[in-house]
Amino acid sequence: MGGHDTTGTDPEEGTVQLTARLGGTVAIQLWEDRTRGELWVPAYPASSLVLVDEDFVRTASNNAVETGTRTFQFKAVVPGHHRVVFEKRMGWKFTAEDRRVFLVTVPDGGDASR
């Protein structure tokens, strides 16, 4: 996961702007329906953001449904603007079902909070 240089400063339409302090973490939560085979796959600049944790919290409904919130925690290790692109993948499809873009800004002084 990661490794793609997706750093950019010109956000596309629908981009979610986030801020993290240098050395701090930023959490991104996405809804996932694993019953349908959905899986969010991130692409991010691994030299600027480090994926430190990933968790899935199942929503209580019934035993046959596996839906819930998936949280990705990234640690900011380099100041700047860092683009994180999530594609919702299905195991049997070649193209993404959905796409979400986040722009994480990490100020040089490390003073900003999420």
C-alpha positions, -999 to +999 in steps of 0.1 A: +000+000+000+013+034-008+044+042-026+027+063-053+038+099-054+004+115-051+016+148-035-001+177-051-014+212-042-043+215-067-072+196-052-098+182-075-135+187-070-148+168-039-114+167-022-116+166+016-090+190+032-074+177+064-046+191+086-021+172+107+009+184+127+043+172+119+048+138+137+011+137+145-016+114+130-046+120+109-076+095+107-097+089+076-129+069+080-148+053+052-179+031+051-173-004+038-197-032+029-177-063+030-208-084+023-206-071-012-168-076-013-160-039-010-124-030+000-109+006+002-074+007-012-053+038-005-026+054-026-004+079-009+032+093-008+048+067+015+078+090+020+055+118+035+027+098+052+031+065+070+001+042+075+004+033+112-030+017+119-060+004+101-092-009+118-126-021+108-156-016+132-186-037+123-220-021+125-244-043+146-272-054+124-276-091+117-253-120+113-253-122+075-242-086+070-206-074+073-208-036+071-190-009+091-165+019+093-129+013+082-104+038+098-069+045+084-044+063+106-016+081+089+015+096+106+027+129+090+065+127+086+072+155+061+057+190+059+037+199+028+005+190+009+000+153+006-027+137-016-043+104-004-066+087-029-088+058-019-104+035-045-133+012-035-124-021-051-144-052-056-126-085-060-141-094-094-139-060-111-109-044-128-121-008-122-128+011-090-164+012-078-158+046-061-130+071-054-123+095-025-096+121-025-081+137+006-055+165+008-035+164+040-017+196+048+012+194+073+025+228+083+063+232+086+062+244+122+041+214+134+016+238+152-016+227+135-040+202+149-064+179+131 
